[in-house]
């Protein structure tokens, strides 16, 4: 997992746990050293039909879009309705409970990836 950003972690989880390949978008958002660039790009595109479906409650196979420093620049893959796995520069991968004070107020929404042939 070394070297992956938060969206890279989501990609890996979809591939390994769900068996679905999720686009990387590196060609669109990548900035060297820009840990949060993918999440920001995805947040900007949510209404632009990038295969993401908004869901009311988190579940295995969804991801949380999170605010950090007031900006929608982080994502975490939901392992169940409370726990997400995510990674951040300088911190590395971790599993956190989204109902804690640290994360609860940062959640902008939950989304599932839907390949074009599933819609």
DSSP file (Angstrom, degrees, kcal/mol; ACC not computed):
  #  RESIDUE AA STRUCTURE BP1 BP2  ACC     N-H-->O    O-->H-N    N-H-->O    O-->H-N    TCO  KAPPA ALPHA  PHI   PSI    X-CA   Y-CA   Z-CA
    1    1 A X    >         0   0    0      0, 0.0     3,-2.1     0, 0.0    91,-0.0   0.000 360.0 360.0 360.0  -9.6    0.0    0.0    0.0
    2    2 A X  T 3   +     0   0    0      1,-0.3     3,-0.1    90,-0.0     0, 0.0  -0.312 360.0  19.2 -58.1 134.6    3.0    2.3    0.2
    3    3 A X  T 3  S+     0   0    0      1,-0.3    -1,-0.3     0, 0.0     2,-0.2   0.301  93.0 126.1  89.9  -9.0    2.8    5.2   -2.2
    4    4 A X    <   -     0   0    0     -3,-2.1    -1,-0.3     4,-0.1     2,-0.1  -0.584  49.3-143.7 -83.3 144.4   -1.0    5.0   -2.6
    5    5 A X     >  -     0   0    0     -2,-0.2     4,-1.8    -3,-0.1     5,-0.2  -0.314  40.6 -84.8 -90.8-175.0   -3.2    8.0   -2.0
    6    6 A X  H  > S+     0   0    0     29,-0.8     4,-1.7     1,-0.2    71,-0.1   0.885 131.4  47.7 -63.6 -38.9   -6.7    7.8   -0.5
    7    7 A X  H  > S+     0   0    0     28,-0.3     4,-2.7     1,-0.2    -1,-0.2   0.866 107.4  57.4 -69.8 -33.8   -8.4    7.1   -3.9
    8    8 A X  H  > S+     0   0    0      2,-0.2     4,-2.4     1,-0.2    -2,-0.2   0.878 105.4  51.2 -60.2 -37.5   -5.7    4.4   -4.6
    9    9 A X  H  X S+     0   0    0     -4,-1.8     4,-2.5     2,-0.2    -1,-0.2   0.918 109.6  49.3 -64.4 -43.6   -6.8    2.7   -1.3
   10   10 A X  H  X S+     0   0    0     -4,-1.7     4,-2.6     2,-0.2    -2,-0.2   0.926 111.0  50.5 -61.6 -44.5  -10.4    2.8   -2.5
   11   11 A X  H  X S+     0   0    0     -4,-2.7     4,-2.4     1,-0.2    11,-0.2   0.934 110.7  48.9 -56.7 -48.1   -9.4    1.3   -5.9
   12   12 A X  H  X S+     0   0    0     -4,-2.4     4,-3.0     1,-0.2     5,-0.3   0.910 111.3  49.4 -60.6 -44.3   -7.5   -1.5   -4.2
   13   13 A X  H  X>S+     0   0    0     -4,-2.5     4,-2.9     2,-0.2     5,-0.8   0.911 110.4  50.0 -64.1 -43.1  -10.4   -2.3   -1.8
   14   14 A X  I  X>S+     0   0    0     -4,-2.6     6,-1.9     3,-0.2     5,-1.4   0.935 115.4  44.3 -59.2 -44.8  -12.8   -2.4   -4.7
   15   15 A X  I  <5S+     0   0    0     -4,-2.4     4,-0.4     4,-0.2    -2,-0.2   0.950 123.1  33.6 -64.7 -50.4  -10.5   -4.8   -6.6
   16   16 A X  I  <5S+     0   0    0     -4,-3.0    -2,-0.2    -5,-0.2    -3,-0.2   0.837 130.7  28.6 -80.3 -34.2   -9.6   -7.1   -3.8
   17   17 A X  I  <5S+     0   0    0     -4,-2.9    -3,-0.2    -5,-0.3    -2,-0.1   0.769 134.2  24.8 -99.3 -29.3  -12.9   -7.1   -1.7
   18   18 A X  I  <<S-     0   0    0     -4,-1.2    -3,-0.2    -5,-0.8    -4,-0.1   0.645  93.4-126.9-110.5 -22.4  -15.6   -6.5   -4.3
   19   19 A X      < +     0   0    0     -5,-1.4     2,-0.4    -4,-0.4    -4,-0.2   0.783  66.4 126.2  78.5  27.8  -13.9   -7.8   -7.5
   20   20 A X        -     0   0    0     -6,-1.9     2,-0.6    -9,-0.1    -1,-0.3  -0.965  57.4-134.8-122.9 134.3  -14.5   -4.5   -9.4
   21   21 A X        -     0   0    0     -2,-0.4     2,-0.4    -3,-0.1    -9,-0.1  -0.781  23.0-164.2 -86.7 123.2  -12.0   -2.4  -11.3
   22   22 A X        -     0   0    0     -2,-0.6    -7,-0.1   -11,-0.2    -8,-0.0  -0.888  27.6-102.7-108.0 136.7  -12.5    1.3  -10.5
   23   23 A X        -     0   0    0     -2,-0.4    -1,-0.1     1,-0.1   -12,-0.0  -0.185  20.5-149.4 -57.3 149.3  -10.9    4.0  -12.6
   24   24 A X        -     0   0    0    -13,-0.0    -1,-0.1     1,-0.0   -13,-0.1   0.800   8.9-157.5 -89.8 -32.1   -7.8    5.7  -11.2
   25   25 A X    >>  +     0   0    0      1,-0.1     4,-2.2     3,-0.1     3,-1.6   0.618  45.5 137.6  62.5  14.4   -8.2    9.2  -12.8
   26   26 A X  H 3>  +     0   0    0      1,-0.3     4,-1.7     2,-0.2    -1,-0.1   0.858  65.6  58.9 -58.8 -34.8   -4.5    9.7  -12.4
   27   27 A X  H 34 S+     0   0    0      1,-0.2    -1,-0.3     2,-0.2    -2,-0.0   0.702 113.5  38.8 -67.8 -17.6   -4.3   11.3  -15.9
   28   28 A X  H <4 S+     0   0    0     -3,-1.6    -2,-0.2    10,-0.0    -1,-0.2   0.823 130.2  18.2 -99.3 -39.6   -6.8   13.9  -14.8
   29   29 A X  H  < S+     0   0    0     -4,-2.2    -3,-0.2     2,-0.0    -2,-0.2   0.649  80.1 130.0-111.4 -16.8   -6.0   14.8  -11.2
   30   30 A X     <  +     0   0    0     -4,-1.7     2,-0.4    -5,-0.4     5,-0.1  -0.132  21.8 169.5 -60.5 128.4   -2.4   13.8  -10.4
   31   31 A X    >   -     0   0    0      3,-0.3     3,-3.2     0, 0.0     6,-0.2  -0.990  45.2-103.6-130.5 124.4   -0.2   16.3   -8.8
   32   32 A X  T 3  S+     0   0    0     -2,-0.4     3,-0.1     1,-0.3    -2,-0.0  -0.213 108.0   6.0 -50.2 126.8    3.1   15.1   -7.4
   33   33 A X  T 3  S+     0   0    0      1,-0.2     2,-1.5     2,-0.1    -1,-0.3   0.489  93.0 133.2  78.6   2.7    2.8   15.0   -3.7
   34   34 A X    X   +     0   0    0     -3,-3.2     3,-1.7     1,-0.2     4,-0.4  -0.590  27.0 174.4 -89.9  77.9   -0.9   15.8   -3.9
   35   35 A X  T 3  S+     0   0    0     -2,-1.5   -29,-0.8     1,-0.3   -28,-0.3   0.814  78.0  40.1 -52.0 -38.3   -2.3   13.2   -1.5
   36   36 A X  T 3> S+     0   0    0      1,-0.2     4,-1.9    -3,-0.2    -1,-0.3   0.337  83.2 103.1 -99.6   7.2   -5.8   14.6   -1.7
   37   37 A X  H <> S+     0   0    0     -3,-1.7     4,-2.3     1,-0.2    -1,-0.2   0.875  78.4  52.1 -61.5 -41.4   -6.0   15.4   -5.4
   38   38 A X  H  > S+     0   0    0     -4,-0.4     4,-2.8    -3,-0.3    -1,-0.2   0.931 109.5  48.6 -63.4 -46.6   -8.1   12.4   -6.4
   39   39 A X  H  > S+     0   0    0     34,-0.3     4,-2.7    -4,-0.2    35,-0.2   0.897 111.7  50.3 -62.3 -39.8  -10.8   12.9   -3.8
   40   40 A X  H  X S+     0   0    0     -4,-1.9     4,-2.1    33,-0.3    -1,-0.2   0.914 111.4  48.2 -63.9 -42.6  -11.1   16.6   -4.8
   41   41 A X  H  X S+     0   0    0     -4,-2.3     4,-1.3     2,-0.2    -2,-0.2   0.932 113.2  47.6 -61.5 -46.4  -11.4   15.7   -8.4
   42   42 A X  H  X S+     0   0    0     -4,-2.8     4,-0.8     1,-0.2     3,-0.4   0.910 109.9  52.6 -63.9 -42.5  -14.1   13.1   -7.6
   43   43 A X  H >< S+     0   0    0     -4,-2.7     3,-0.7    29,-0.3     4,-0.3   0.903 109.0  50.6 -58.8 -41.3  -16.0   15.6   -5.4
   44   44 A X  H 3< S+     0   0    0     -4,-2.1     3,-0.3     1,-0.2    -1,-0.2   0.789 115.1  43.8 -65.6 -27.5  -16.0   18.1   -8.2
   45   45 A X  H >< S+     0   0    0     -4,-1.3     3,-2.5    -3,-0.4     5,-0.5   0.431  77.9 104.2-100.5  -1.1  -17.3   15.4  -10.6
   46   46 A X  G X< S+     0   0    0     -4,-0.8     3,-0.7    -3,-0.7     4,-0.3   0.842  88.1  43.2 -54.9 -36.9  -20.0   13.8   -8.5
   47   47 A X  G 3  S+     0   0    0     -4,-0.3    -1,-0.3    -3,-0.3    -2,-0.1   0.464  99.6  75.8 -85.1  -0.3  -22.8   15.5  -10.4
   48   48 A X  G <  S-     0   0    0     -3,-2.5    -1,-0.2     2,-0.0    -2,-0.2   0.174 111.4-104.7 -99.3  16.9  -21.2   14.9  -13.7
   49   49 A X    <   +     0   0    0     -3,-0.7    -3,-0.1     3,-0.1    -2,-0.1   0.953  58.5 160.0  63.8  54.8  -22.1   11.2  -14.0
   50   50 A X  S    S-     0   0    0     -5,-0.5    -1,-0.1    -4,-0.3     3,-0.1  -0.103  73.0 -87.1 -95.7  34.5  -18.7    9.6  -13.2
   51   51 A X  S    S+     0   0    0      1,-0.2    63,-3.6    62,-0.1     2,-0.5   0.692  89.9 131.4  72.1  20.8  -20.4    6.3  -12.3
   52   52 A X  E     -A  113   0A   0     61,-0.2     2,-0.5    -6,-0.2    -1,-0.2  -0.908  39.7-161.7-109.8 132.1  -21.0    7.2   -8.6
   53   53 A X  E     -A  112   0A   0     59,-2.9    59,-2.2    -2,-0.5     2,-0.3  -0.939  18.6-129.8-111.1 127.5  -24.3    6.8   -7.0
   54   54 A X  E     -A  111   0A   0     -2,-0.5     2,-0.3    57,-0.2    57,-0.2  -0.567  27.9-169.7 -73.0 135.0  -25.2    8.6   -3.8
   55   55 A X  E     -A  110   0A   0     55,-2.6    55,-0.7    -2,-0.3     3,-0.1  -0.922  24.9-134.6-125.9 154.7  -26.5    6.3   -1.0
   56   56 A X  S    S+     0   0    0     -2,-0.3     2,-0.4     1,-0.1    -1,-0.1   0.878  87.3  31.8 -76.1 -38.6  -28.1    7.3    2.3
   57   57 A X  S    S-     0   0    0     52,-0.0    -1,-0.1    53,-0.0     2,-0.0  -0.935  85.3-110.2-125.8 143.2  -26.2    4.9    4.6
   58   58 A X        +     0   0    0     -2,-0.4     2,-0.3    23,-0.3    -2,-0.0  -0.352  42.5 163.3 -68.8 150.8  -22.7    3.5    4.4
   59   59 A X    >   -     0   0    0     21,-0.1     3,-2.1    22,-0.1    19,-0.2  -0.963  49.4 -63.8-156.6 164.7  -22.2   -0.2    3.6
   60   60 A X  T 3  S+     0   0    0     -2,-0.3    19,-0.2     1,-0.3     3,-0.1  -0.342 123.4  29.2 -54.1 129.3  -19.5   -2.6    2.4
   61   61 A X  T 3  S+     0   0    0     17,-1.5    52,-0.6     1,-0.4    -1,-0.3   0.438 100.3 100.7  96.3   0.8  -18.5   -1.5   -1.0
   62   62 A X  E <   -B  112   0A   0     -3,-2.1    16,-3.1    16,-0.4    -1,-0.4  -0.633  59.3-140.9-105.6 172.2  -19.3    2.2   -0.6
   63   63 A X  E     -BC 111  77A   0     48,-2.8    48,-2.4    14,-0.2     2,-0.4  -0.982   8.4-130.3-134.1 151.0  -16.9    5.1    0.1
   64   64 A X  E     -BC 110  76A   0     12,-2.7    12,-1.5    -2,-0.4     2,-0.6  -0.811  11.6-146.4 -97.0 135.0  -17.2    8.1    2.3
   65   65 A X  E     -BC 109  75A   0     44,-2.5    43,-3.2    -2,-0.4    44,-1.0  -0.911  28.3-168.5 -98.4 125.9  -16.3   11.6    0.9
   66   66 A X  E     -BC 107  74A   0      8,-3.4     8,-1.5    -2,-0.6     7,-0.7  -0.869  21.1-129.1-124.3 148.0  -14.8   13.6    3.7
   67   67 A X  E     - C   0  72A   0     39,-2.5     2,-0.4    -2,-0.3     5,-0.2  -0.776  21.5-176.1 -90.8 136.1  -13.9   17.2    4.3
   68   68 A X  E >  S- C   0  71A   0      3,-2.8     3,-1.6    -2,-0.4     5,-0.1  -0.994  77.1  -6.6-131.2 127.3  -10.4   18.0    5.6
   69   69 A X  T 3  S-     0   0    0     -2,-0.4    -1,-0.1     1,-0.3     3,-0.1   0.852 133.3 -55.6  54.9  36.3   -9.6   21.6    6.5
   70   70 A X  T 3  S+     0   0    0      1,-0.2     2,-0.4    36,-0.0    -1,-0.3   0.490 118.1 105.0  80.9   3.5  -13.0   22.6    5.1
   71   71 A X  E <  S-C   68   0A   0     -3,-1.6    -3,-2.8    -5,-0.0     2,-1.9  -0.926  77.1-120.1-121.1 143.5  -12.4   21.0    1.6
   72   72 A X  E     +C   67   0A   0     -2,-0.4   -29,-0.3    -5,-0.2    -5,-0.2  -0.542  68.2 127.2 -78.5  81.4  -13.8   17.8    0.2
   73   73 A X  E     +     0   0A   0     -2,-1.9   -34,-0.3    -7,-0.7     2,-0.3   0.139  47.0  67.8-128.9  20.8  -10.4   16.2   -0.4
   74   74 A X  E     -C   66   0A   0     -8,-1.5    -8,-3.4   -35,-0.2     2,-0.3  -0.999  48.9-172.6-144.4 146.2  -10.4   12.8    1.3
   75   75 A X  E     -C   65   0A   0     -2,-0.3    12,-0.4   -10,-0.2     2,-0.3  -0.963   2.3-168.2-133.5 153.3  -12.1    9.4    0.7
   76   76 A X  E     -C   64   0A   0    -12,-1.5   -12,-2.7    -2,-0.3     2,-0.4  -0.997  24.9-121.0-140.4 141.1  -12.3    6.2    2.7
   77   77 A X  E     -CD  63  85A   0      8,-2.3     8,-2.7    -2,-0.3     2,-0.5  -0.674  30.1-126.5 -82.5 129.3  -13.6    2.7    1.7
   78   78 A X  E     - D   0  84A   0    -16,-3.1   -17,-1.5    -2,-0.4   -16,-0.4  -0.655  23.6-176.1 -82.5 122.5  -16.4    1.5    3.9
   79   79 A X  S    S-     0   0    0      4,-3.2     2,-0.2    -2,-0.5   -19,-0.2   0.694  75.7 -26.8 -86.3 -23.1  -15.7   -1.9    5.4
   80   80 A X  S    S-     0   0    0      3,-1.1   -21,-0.1   -21,-0.2   -18,-0.1  -0.822  95.6 -58.3-164.5-158.8  -19.2   -2.0    7.0
   81   81 A X  S    S+     0   0    0     -2,-0.2   -23,-0.3     1,-0.2     3,-0.1   0.546 132.0  22.6 -78.8  -3.7  -21.7    0.7    8.2
   82   82 A X  S    S+     0   0    0      1,-0.2    16,-3.3    16,-0.1     2,-0.4   0.612 107.7  72.1-129.8 -26.1  -19.2    2.2   10.7
   83   83 A X  E     - E   0  97A   0     14,-0.2    -4,-3.2    15,-0.1    -3,-1.1  -0.820  49.9-177.1-109.0 134.3  -15.6    1.4    9.7
   84   84 A X  E     -DE  78  96A   0     12,-2.6    12,-2.5    -2,-0.4     2,-0.5  -0.937  17.2-144.9-122.1 148.9  -13.6    2.8    6.9
   85   85 A X  E     +DE  77  95A   0     -8,-2.7    -8,-2.3    -2,-0.4     2,-0.3  -0.948  35.9 150.5-108.9 134.8  -10.1    2.1    5.7
   86   86 A X  E     - E   0  94A   0      8,-2.3     8,-2.5    -2,-0.5     2,-0.3  -0.934  31.1-139.3-153.1 170.7   -8.2    5.0    4.3
   87   87 A X  E     - E   0  93A   0    -12,-0.4     2,-0.3    -2,-0.3     6,-0.2  -0.994  12.0-172.1-141.3 148.2   -4.7    6.3    4.0
   88   88 A X  E >>  - E   0  92A   0      4,-0.7     4,-2.7    -2,-0.3     3,-2.0  -0.977  38.6 -88.2-137.4 150.1   -3.1    9.8    4.3
   89   89 A X  T 34 S+     0   0    0     -2,-0.3   -84,-0.0     1,-0.3   -53,-0.0  -0.307 113.3   8.7 -55.8 133.9    0.3   11.1    3.6
   90   90 A X  T 34 S+     0   0    0      1,-0.1    -1,-0.3    -3,-0.0    -3,-0.0   0.346 127.4  62.4  78.2  -8.1    2.7   10.7    6.5
   91   91 A X  T <4 S-     0   0    0     -3,-2.0    -2,-0.2     1,-0.0    -1,-0.1   0.723  84.5-155.2-114.7 -40.7    0.2    8.6    8.4
   92   92 A X  E  <  -E   88   0A   0     -4,-2.7    -4,-0.7   -88,-0.1    -6,-0.1  -0.283  44.2 -22.4  86.0-177.0   -0.3    5.5    6.2
   93   93 A X  E     +E   87   0A   0     -6,-0.2     2,-0.3    -2,-0.1    -6,-0.2  -0.336  66.2 163.7 -69.4 145.3   -3.3    3.2    6.1
   94   94 A X  E     -E   86   0A   0     -8,-2.5    -8,-2.3    -2,-0.0     2,-0.5  -0.985  35.0-128.5-154.2 159.1   -5.7    3.0    9.1
   95   95 A X  E     +E   85   0A   0     -2,-0.3     2,-0.3   -10,-0.2   -10,-0.2  -0.959  34.6 179.7-109.9 125.2   -9.2    1.7   10.0
   96   96 A X  E     -E   84   0A   0    -12,-2.5   -12,-2.6    -2,-0.5     2,-0.6  -0.930  32.2-118.7-128.8 151.2  -11.4    4.3   11.7
   97   97 A X  E >   -E   83   0A   0     -2,-0.3     3,-1.3   -14,-0.2     6,-0.3  -0.782  19.0-152.0 -85.1 121.6  -14.9    4.4   13.1
   98   98 A X  T 3  S+     0   0    0    -16,-3.3     9,-0.1    -2,-0.6    -1,-0.1   0.579  89.2  68.1 -74.9  -7.9  -16.8    7.1   11.2
   99   99 A X  T 3  S+     0   0    0    -17,-0.3    -1,-0.3     4,-0.1     2,-0.1   0.486  78.6 103.2 -89.5  -1.7  -19.1    7.8   14.2
  100  100 A X  S X> S-     0   0    0     -3,-1.3     4,-3.0     1,-0.1     3,-0.8  -0.351  88.0-109.0 -75.9 161.5  -16.3    9.2   16.3
  101  101 A X  H 3> S+     0   0    0      1,-0.2     4,-0.6     2,-0.2    -1,-0.1   0.854 115.9  63.8 -57.1 -36.5  -16.0   13.0   16.8
  102  102 A X  H 34 S+     0   0    0      1,-0.2    -1,-0.2     2,-0.1    -4,-0.1   0.863 121.7  14.9 -57.3 -38.9  -12.9   13.0   14.6
  103  103 A X  H X> S+     0   0    0     -3,-0.8     3,-2.1    -6,-0.3     4,-0.7   0.737 103.5  83.1-111.1 -29.0  -14.8   11.9   11.5
  104  104 A X  H >< S+     0   0    0     -4,-3.0     3,-0.8     1,-0.3    -3,-0.1   0.854  97.2  43.7 -51.4 -46.1  -18.6   12.3   12.1
  105  105 A X  T 3< S+     0   0    0     -4,-0.6    -1,-0.3     1,-0.2    -2,-0.1   0.508 108.3  61.0 -79.4  -3.7  -18.7   16.0   11.2
  106  106 A X  T <4 S+     0   0    0     -3,-2.1   -39,-2.5   -40,-0.1     2,-0.5   0.521  74.1 111.1 -99.1  -7.2  -16.5   15.6    8.2
  107  107 A X  E <<  + B   0  66A   0     -3,-0.8   -41,-0.2    -4,-0.7     3,-0.1  -0.560  35.2 175.3 -77.8 121.9  -18.7   13.3    6.2
  108  108 A X  E     -     0   0A   0    -43,-3.2     2,-0.3    -2,-0.5    -1,-0.2   0.696  62.1 -51.0 -93.9 -24.7  -20.2   14.9    3.1
  109  109 A X  E     - B   0  65A   0    -44,-1.0   -44,-2.5     2,-0.0     2,-0.4  -0.940  47.2-101.4 167.4 171.5  -21.8   11.7    1.8
  110  110 A X  E     -AB  55  64A   0    -55,-0.7   -55,-2.6    -2,-0.3     2,-0.3  -0.949  35.3-177.5-121.3 141.9  -21.6    8.1    0.9
  111  111 A X  E     -AB  54  63A   0    -48,-2.4   -48,-2.8    -2,-0.4     2,-0.4  -0.955  17.0-150.3-139.8 152.9  -21.2    6.8   -2.7
  112  112 A X  E     -AB  53  62A   0    -59,-2.2   -59,-2.9    -2,-0.3     2,-0.4  -0.964  25.1-121.7-121.5 143.8  -21.0    3.5   -4.5
  113  113 A X  E     -A   52   0A   0    -52,-0.6     2,-0.5    -2,-0.4   -61,-0.2  -0.703  26.9-170.0 -81.8 132.2  -19.2    3.0   -7.8
  114  114 A X        -     0   0    0    -63,-3.6     5,-0.1    -2,-0.4    -2,-0.0  -0.955  17.9-135.4-125.0 110.1  -21.5    1.7  -10.6
  115  115 A X    >   -     0   0    0     -2,-0.5     3,-2.4     1,-0.1     4,-0.5  -0.258  32.2-105.1 -58.3 154.9  -19.8    0.6  -13.8
  116  116 A X  G >  S+     0   0    0      1,-0.3     3,-1.0     2,-0.2    -1,-0.1   0.818 120.6  55.9 -53.6 -35.9  -21.6    1.9  -16.9
  117  117 A X  G 3  S+     0   0    0      1,-0.2    -1,-0.3     2,-0.1    -2,-0.1   0.527 101.5  58.9 -78.9  -3.7  -23.1   -1.6  -17.6
  118  118 A X  G <         0   0    0     -3,-2.4    -1,-0.2     1,-0.1    -2,-0.2   0.482 360.0 360.0 -98.1  -5.9  -24.8   -1.7  -14.1
  119  119 A X    <         0   0    0     -3,-1.0    -1,-0.1    -4,-0.5    -2,-0.1   0.469 360.0 360.0 -94.6 360.0  -26.8    1.5  -14.5
